Amino acid sequence: MKYRAEYVIGDLQGCYAAYLELLDKIDFDPKQDKLWFVGDLVARGEDSLSTLRHVKTLCEQGAAATVLGNHDINLIAVWRGFAPLKKKDKTEDIINAPDCDELLNWLRRQPLLLCPNEHTVMVHAGIPPHWSIKQAKRYAREVETQLSSSLFQLNRVLPKLYSGEADEWSEHLNGFTRIRAITNYFTRMRLCKKDGALEFNFKSSLTDEMPADFRPWFEWQVPRERKILFGHWAALKAEVDLPSARALDGGCVWGNCLVAYRLEDGKIFSASERCPKD
């Protein structure tokens, strides 16, 4: 289908009012346009339940598509009883909703990687420098298969996805260690070494001091056949725009902006609505 316009939208995090305002700003029409979401649909905004329901409806209409973010996977783990329900995440209304099972069974079947067009690839956190786009597609499918499988298999894999330690990547990794490592790159990565070693603690801006030998994953110059569109890193305020990568998490949930990136020309649109502070 030929769309009038297509937009990639940064981390919603349940900021429902800002999301609706942004849709008005871009004059979104689900019959003519398409939205692409970089993940973290839910968490610390004022209305994750309405946000999730709205995105699910658009996706089922073919007017939107989303990848999974770390907060989305965490919500799935809460639902299955493998992660605590944190008050600051404001997702209890989803867990208590009558359509909770329907929503989260849908959510767990969403991909980790999508290609909005022939020039771009979209993930939540990024693609490390030691992976090609072709490899990233293959690795994403490995995790997607696990998350979208039977509830029995989902219950086996979810407890293995959480670790404070970053696994050292090798093509020869197997089992749940391999699945966790792949998931960490796609949903948690900010800094890494050129060989892909990860660092999970740094969440600050590019002007702050970083651990020795670590750099933002997108600063390692490697040839890319597609531009990587990503969210996850709120401190970047959606201001990083390189030939190989474009940041789209405007940090709305932290008092900044929710942004949409028009695929046709790279123009940025932002909502003036801010997520309510506690």
N, C-alpha and C positions, 0 to 999 in steps of 0.2 A: 504494500500500500504506500502511496505517495502522500506524505503528511504535509500540512501547511507549514508546521514548525515542530521542531523537537527540542526539548530542554533537558539538561541534566541538572538535578536538584541536589544540593548538599544535605548533610545530616539533618533530618527532621527532628529527631530526639523527642517526639511527642509535642512539639511546639505548634499546636493546631491552629491557633489564631494567625500566627505569622505565615503558616502554610497556605491558609485560605486567602490571605491578603496577597501573597505572591502569585497565586493562581489568577486572581483578579488583575494583578499588574501585567501579567503576560497575556491576558485575555484568553486563558486556556479554554479550549473547546474539545471535549473528549471525542467528538466525532471527526475532528480535523487534525488534532495535534497529538503528540505523544510525549510522555514524561519518562525519564530514566532516573531512578533514585540510587544514590551511592551507599545505601545501607544505614544502619542505626535509625530505623524508623521510629523507634520507641526509646524511652528511658526517662530523662529528667525534665521534660517539658510538662506543660499544664494538663495535657489531655492525650495521653498515648493511645487510649482505647479508640477514640474517634479517629485519630490519625491512622491507626492500623486498619480500621474498618474501611476508611476512605481509600487508602492505597490498594487494599485487597480488591475492592470493587472495581477500581480503575484497571488493575492488572487483569482481572477476569473479563473485562470488556475489551481488552486488547489496547487500551489507551495508555498503559504504563507498564513498566518492568522495573524490578529492583534486584539488587544483590544483597547478600547478608552482611551485616556488620557485627562487631563483637557484642554490642548490646542486644541485638536480635538473638544471637546464639545464647547469650546468658539468659534471656527471657525463656527460651525453649528449655534450658536446663532447670530453671526455677519451676516451670510447668511440670516437668517430669520428676521433680524432687531432688535434683542433684546440685542445686545452688540455692543459697538463702535469698529470700525476698528482702531486698534492701529498701528501706523507706525512702532514701534519696532518689531511687530510680522511679518512683511514682508509677509502678506498673501493677499494683495490687488490683486495680479495677479491671484489668485484663484477665487476671487469674480468676477473679470472682464473676466475670461476665458469663451469661448463659451461653454465648457462642465462643467461649474460650477455646474449646477443643477444635472447633472449626477454624478459628483464626490461626492457631499455632500449628495445626496440621498443615495448613496452607503455607505458613511462614517457613517451616522447616524444609519445604520442597523448593524454595527459591535458590537460585544459583549463587556462586561466589564470584563469578566472572561473566560479563556480557560484552558484546561488541556492538555498540549503538550504530556504527557504520563502518565502512571499509578503512577509515583513517583512525579510529579510536578504539580503545578497550577500557572498560570500566570495572573497577574493583573498589572495595571499601578502603583499605589502608595503603596498598601499593603492590608493586611487583619487584622483587629484589634483583640486584644487578646481575646475579649469576644465573638467572632464569631467562630464557627467551619467551616471547609471547606464546609460541607454540607449546613449549613446556608448561607454561602457566595454565593454559587451557586444559592440558591433560591432567595436571595435578589438581586443578579445581574440580574436575569431574570425579576424582577419587573421593574427595570429601563429600561432595554433593550426593554421591551414591550412598554413603554411610548415613547422612542426615535424613535422606528421603526414604530410606528403607523401612522395614517393619519397625513397630514400636519396640519390639524385643532388641533389635540391633541398635536402634537409637539409644535405648537405655544402657546398652553396653558401651557405646562410644562416648556419650556425654561426660561421664566422670573422668575420662582420660584426656579431655581437651584442656584441662586447667592445670597449669604449673607455673610457679614463679621463675623457674629456670628455663632459659631458651635452649632448645635442642640444637645441637650442631647438625647442620644439614648435610646429608649425603644421599645420592640417588639410591644407595643401598639400604637406607632406612626402611623398615617394614612395620606392619602392625599398627597399633594405636600411636606409637611414637611418631611414625611417619604422618599419620593423619593430623596429630597435634601440631607438628612442625609446619605443615602446609597451611593449616588454619591460622597459625600465628602470623605467617607472612601476609596472608590476605586480609586479616582483620585486626592485627595489633601492632604491626610494624610502624616505626617512625625512623629510628636510627639503625644503621647496620654498618658492618665492615664490607669491604669489596667482595669478600668471600661469602657474605650472607649472614655472618654472625650477628645476632640481634641483641638489642639493649632495650629493656621494657620501661625503665624508670623515667626517662627524659620525656617531658610533655610540653616544654617551653617553646619560645620563639627561636627563630634562626639567629638572633643576636645574642642569645645566652650561651654560656660556656657549655660545651658538650664533652662527654667522656673521651679520653684519648683514643685515637684511631677510628672513632665512629663519626659518621656523617649522615645527613638525611639521605634516605635510600635513593631519592631522585637526583642527588648531586653526583652520584657515580656515573660518569659519562659512558654509556654503552649504546651501541646502535639499536634503534627501535623502529620497527615497521609501522607501529601505531602509537598515537599519543595516549598516555595513561591518565584517565580521569579518576580522581580519588577524593575521599573525604577524610574522616577520622581525626585529623590533626587540627583541632579548633584554634590553637594559638597562631596558625598561619593566616587565619581570617580570610581564607580564599584568595590570597594575594600572590601566591606562587603560580607563575605562568611561564613554563619553559617549552621549547620545541617538543620535548619528550613527555611532559607531565603537566597536569593542571589541577591545582588544589581547589576544592569546592565546599569544604566545611567552613562556613562563615562564622561559626561559633554563636549561633542564635541563642542557644540555651545558656550561654555565659554573658548575655547582654549585648551581643553583636548582631549580625545580620544573617538571615536565611537567604541564600542566593540560588539563582537559576542561570545556567550557562546555555546559550542557544547554540546548538550544534552547527547550524548553517554558517555562522560568522564569528562565533566565539564571544558574542556580546553578553555581558553580565547584567542581570536584573536582580534587584534586592528588595526585600520587604522592609518597611520602616517599623512594623510591629516588632516589639521585643518580647521575649519569653518572660513571664512574670518571675520576679525574684522572690525567694523564700523570705 
